Amino acid sequence: MQKRKLGKSNLEVSAIGLGCMGMSFGFGPPGDKKEMISLIRTAVERGVTFFDTAEVYGPFTNEELVGEALAPLRDQVVIATKFGFKPDPNGGSRWSGLDSRPEHIKQVAEASLKRLRTDVIDLFYQHRVDADVPIEEVAGAVKDLIREGKVKHFGLSEAGVKTIRRAHAVQQVAALQSEYSLWWREPEAEVIPTLEELGIGLVPFSPLGKGFLTGKITASTQFDKTDFRNIVPRFSPGNREANQAVVDLIAEFARQKKTTPAQIALAWLLAQKPWIVPIPGTTKLHRLEENLGSANVELTADDLRRLDEATANIHVQGARYPEELQKLVGR
């Protein structure tokens, strides 16, 4: 597996990471714990060194899973986790808003260290920008944790360019995690140029469009009742039908390259910038191997031009978040 550095941070990771959220949260029932631990460890054997989790996934259970899986391999991997949500006061699985107060950030760090079975968090993201707490205070709190040796690098998730600049002025931001793929290209307008200017890496989540770009989801696909995609406008049956044009286009490129749509979508991301590291998630070994194979798919300048031109003519239907979650993005 090739390695990449996230911006100017010297944080070196595998060119493709593994998003672990779906193993215990978000896309239907949790996976079998033993199988998920085996999958994570197999990913390490295949050269993956970058693993993504968060306290909110579960909540808490995903960090515990990742911690248990990687404890014997800790010196070989980079673990990213996140802070910034307010836990349910009744101890349930729902979250009640945002909380990035410095004292809360430090409490989350201590709890995450225990669940992850480690003495340092490699990359600590603010999960969503909290409008009630100045980003300078957030960056300052993470700076303190870095000084104390509990965190190595600071990251942001789904932040807007003004916030990125203000945070970076206080504590170097190693990476921004945001959705970016062949069917969500908004970051190209302002975010990616800003990251390039400041030397910040980009970690695209949902690089396969929450599974849609693989071609395995159709207008008639039924999601489990616990699946997050049930409330995502982009995944309504009508929008899925309309958006099939994107999948068909990618599938045609895949046929020409004798590869798969997922590999084309990931190879396209890798070709955009040398400091972009996608983190596709999966619960299946054959999908993990397919995703990792994308690092060996070479797209020529002509391939990229044709993909850009073809996708530019397709208007993707439906918002990528329900309205209340969309309000938390791009602050």
Secondary structure, DSSP 4 states (H G I P E B T S, - for coil): --EEE-TTS--EEESS-EE-GGGTSSBSSPPPHHHHHHHHHHHHHTT--EEE--TTTTTTHHHHHHHHHHGGGGGG-EEEEEE-EEEPTTS-S-EEEE---HHHHHHHHHHHHHHTT-S-EEEEEESS--TTS-HHHHHHHHHHHHHTTSEEEEEEES--HHHHHHHHHHS-EEEEEEE-BTTB-GGGTTHHHHHHHHT-EEEEESTTTTTGGGT---TTPPPPTTBGGGG-GGGSHHHHHHHHHHHHHHHHHHHHHTS-HHHHHHHHHHHH-TTB----B-S-HHHHHHHHHGGG----HHHHHHHHHHHHT----S-SS-HHHHTTS--
